[in-house]
Structure formats: C-alpha cells, structure tokens
Amino acid sequence: MPNDIDVRDECDQLQAFYDDAEAVLDAPDAVLFGVQPDASGWSPAQHLYHIWVANGKSLAAALYIAYGRGDADGGPNEIGRAVLEAASIPRRAMQAPGYVTPPDDLDRDALQDALTRSRSKLDAVGEHLDTLGAAEGRIEHPRMGMLDGPQWLRFVRIHSQHHLTIVRDILSSDPASYR
C-alpha cells in the first residue's frame, strides 16, 4: 500500500474537525446528552467523548513514531487497508473497545477534559509533522494492523469524520424522538 498521505493536509483537516466538533458543545443538555435511537445508541456527547479519547490514544501513537519509536516491519491488515483507501468507516462495522467507550454518566466537565487532552495531542503532533512524515516506525492498531505515522493521522481523521457524521445525523433528528 503506497503511503502518499499528506500529513499537513490531514492535520489541517483535523484542526477543522475539532473546531466543528467543539461547536456541538453549545447545544443544550437535552440535545447534547439525548439519545436518538434511530441514529445511534449513543448521545452526541458520548460520540464526542469517544472520538476525543480515541484520538488522544491514536495521536499518541503517531507522536511515538515521530519520536523514533515503533517497529519497522508490517503494515495495515485487510481492514486497515480498506479503511485507509476508502477514507471511511462503514456504520456499525466496528465496536469501540472498552477503554474508549464513553461512560453512561458523562457530564460536560468530563467532555471538556477529553477535548482539551485530545486537542493538546493534536497540537503536539502538529509540531512534528516533518519528522512524522519521514519516520519509518509503525505501531499496531488493535483492529487495523501496523500503521505508520501518516496512516495513524489519516485514521484519526477518518474516525473523527465517521463519528461527526453520526453526531450531525442525531442533531438533525426530530427532538421528540430522543430518549
């Protein structure tokens, strides 16, 4: 799989994603924490929390690679290649691992903390884009195989967009259908 990923473009798209996703925090509690079962089993807040916690971990992997860590061998598995090439994740194709599953009792403080931590990781990656693009290390993603730095960055963008699309679907749902 050729690696022609533009790390600067991926980072710019992620910065724009964070701005868009952060704007969702302005929604009233009933909308932010409400579940619209036809769109998702999670509330917009839970999707955002999941994205930001998962992104923090994924961006940390990219940083480790930029710092010269990781294995030199391997590449994405079949799932990883499909996701990276299609630049999308089909809905309900994967289930979030427990360590990035949002809590049922999520509140605004925890949500803001997850955003702050995740955005700081993105800012740190942004400071190492040249190194990240040239690094040869790879770190294993639990479902996608061995990813290099640019692939981790692309995965973060794809995963973020996947969940933001679901959040937008929830927000555009009839408020009477929330539970």
C-alpha positions as CSV (number, residue, x, y, z in Angstrom):
1,M,0.0,0.0,0.0
2,P,1.7,3.2,-1.1
3,N,2.0,5.9,1.5
4,D,1.2,9.2,-0.2
5,I,-0.5,10.7,2.8
6,D,0.0,14.5,3.1
7,V,0.4,14.9,6.9
8,R,-0.1,18.6,6.7
9,D,-3.4,18.3,4.9
10,E,-4.5,15.6,7.4
11,C,-3.5,17.8,10.3
12,D,-5.3,20.8,8.8
13,Q,-8.5,18.7,8.3
14,L,-8.2,17.5,11.9
15,Q,-7.9,21.1,13.2
16,A,-11.1,22.0,11.3
17,F,-12.8,18.9,12.6
18,Y,-12.0,19.9,16.2
19,D,-13.5,23.3,15.6
20,D,-16.7,21.8,14.2
21,A,-17.0,19.2,16.9
22,E,-16.3,21.7,19.7
23,A,-19.2,23.9,18.4
24,V,-21.5,21.0,19.2
25,L,-20.8,21.7,22.9
26,D,-23.0,24.8,22.6
27,A,-26.1,22.5,22.3
28,P,-28.5,22.4,25.2
29,D,-28.1,19.4,27.6
30,A,-31.3,17.7,26.4
31,V,-29.8,17.6,22.9
32,L,-26.1,17.0,23.7
33,F,-26.9,14.2,26.2
34,G,-30.0,12.9,24.5
35,V,-30.0,9.6,22.6
36,Q,-31.8,9.3,19.2
37,P,-32.1,5.5,18.9
38,D,-32.8,5.6,15.1
39,A,-29.5,7.3,14.5
40,S,-27.3,5.8,17.3
41,G,-27.3,4.2,20.7
42,W,-25.0,6.9,21.9
43,S,-25.8,10.6,22.5
44,P,-23.8,13.3,20.7
45,A,-21.8,13.8,23.9
46,Q,-20.9,10.2,24.0
47,H,-19.7,10.2,20.4
48,L,-17.6,13.3,21.0
49,Y,-16.1,11.8,24.2
50,H,-15.3,8.6,22.3
51,I,-13.7,10.5,19.4
52,W,-11.6,12.7,21.7
53,V,-10.4,9.8,24.0
54,A,-9.7,7.5,21.0
55,N,-8.0,10.4,19.1
56,G,-5.8,11.1,22.1
57,K,-4.6,7.5,22.1
58,S,-4.1,7.4,18.3
59,L,-2.3,10.7,18.2
60,A,0.0,9.5,21.0
61,A,0.9,6.6,18.7
62,A,1.7,9.0,15.9
63,L,3.9,11.0,18.3
64,Y,5.8,7.9,19.4
65,I,6.5,7.2,15.8
66,A,7.7,10.8,15.3
67,Y,10.0,10.4,18.3
68,G,11.6,7.4,16.5
69,R,9.7,4.6,18.3
70,G,7.8,1.7,16.8
71,D,8.6,-1.3,14.7
72,A,10.0,-1.1,11.2
73,D,8.0,-4.1,9.9
74,G,4.4,-4.7,9.0
75,G,1.6,-2.7,7.6
76,P,-2.1,-2.3,7.8
77,N,-4.2,-5.5,7.7
78,E,-7.1,-6.0,5.3
79,I,-9.4,-3.9,7.5
80,G,-6.8,-1.2,7.8
81,R,-6.1,-1.1,4.1
82,A,-9.8,-0.9,3.3
83,V,-10.5,1.9,5.7
84,L,-7.4,4.0,4.7
85,E,-8.1,3.5,1.0
86,A,-11.8,4.2,1.2
87,A,-11.3,7.0,3.7
88,S,-14.4,5.9,5.5
89,I,-15.7,3.5,8.1
90,P,-19.0,1.8,7.5
91,R,-21.5,2.4,10.2
92,R,-21.7,-0.3,12.9
93,A,-18.7,-2.0,11.2
94,M,-16.6,-2.0,14.4
95,Q,-17.4,-1.8,18.1
96,A,-15.4,0.6,20.3
97,P,-13.0,-1.2,22.8
98,G,-13.9,-0.7,26.4
99,Y,-11.1,1.7,27.1
100,V,-12.6,4.3,24.7
101,T,-16.3,3.6,25.4
102,P,-18.0,6.6,26.9
103,P,-19.4,6.4,30.4
104,D,-23.2,6.4,30.9
105,D,-22.9,9.3,33.4
106,L,-20.9,11.6,31.2
107,D,-21.0,15.3,32.0
108,R,-19.8,18.5,30.5
109,D,-16.7,18.6,32.6
110,A,-15.5,15.2,31.5
111,L,-16.4,16.0,27.9
112,Q,-14.4,19.3,28.1
113,D,-11.5,17.5,29.7
114,A,-11.4,14.9,26.9
115,L,-11.5,17.6,24.3
116,T,-8.6,19.6,26.0
117,R,-6.4,16.5,26.3
118,S,-7.1,15.3,22.7
119,R,-6.6,18.7,21.2
120,S,-3.3,19.1,23.0
121,K,-2.1,15.8,21.5
122,L,-3.1,17.1,18.0
123,D,-1.1,20.3,18.7
124,A,1.9,18.2,19.7
125,V,1.6,16.1,16.5
126,G,1.4,19.4,14.5
127,E,4.8,20.4,15.9
128,H,6.4,17.2,14.5
129,L,4.8,16.8,11.0
130,D,8.1,16.8,9.1
131,T,9.5,14.1,11.4
132,L,6.2,12.2,11.4
133,G,6.1,12.1,7.6
134,A,9.7,10.7,7.3
135,A,9.6,8.3,10.3
136,E,9.8,4.6,9.5
137,G,8.3,3.2,12.7
138,R,4.9,1.5,13.0
139,I,2.6,0.9,15.9
140,E,-0.1,-1.7,15.9
141,H,-3.7,-0.5,15.9
142,P,-6.0,-3.1,17.6
143,R,-8.2,-3.6,14.6
144,M,-6.2,-2.2,11.6
145,G,-2.8,-3.7,11.9
146,M,0.6,-1.9,11.9
147,L,0.2,1.7,11.0
148,D,3.0,4.3,10.3
149,G,2.7,7.9,11.4
150,P,0.9,9.3,8.4
151,Q,-1.5,6.3,8.5
152,W,-2.3,7.0,12.1
153,L,-3.0,10.6,11.3
154,R,-5.3,9.6,8.4
155,F,-7.1,7.1,10.6
156,V,-7.7,9.7,13.3
157,R,-9.3,12.0,10.6
158,I,-11.4,9.2,9.1
159,H,-12.6,8.0,12.5
160,S,-13.4,11.6,13.6
161,Q,-15.4,12.3,10.5
162,H,-17.2,9.0,10.9
163,H,-18.5,10.0,14.3
164,L,-19.1,13.6,13.5
165,T,-21.4,12.5,10.7
166,I,-23.3,10.4,13.2
167,V,-23.5,13.3,15.6
168,R,-24.9,15.5,12.8
169,D,-27.5,12.9,12.0
170,I,-28.5,12.8,15.6
171,L,-28.7,16.6,15.8
172,S,-30.9,16.8,12.7
173,S,-33.3,14.2,14.1
174,D,-36.8,15.1,15.5
175,P,-36.2,16.2,19.1
176,A,-39.5,14.4,20.1
177,S,-37.8,11.0,19.2
178,Y,-35.0,11.4,21.8
179,R,-34.9,9.4,24.9
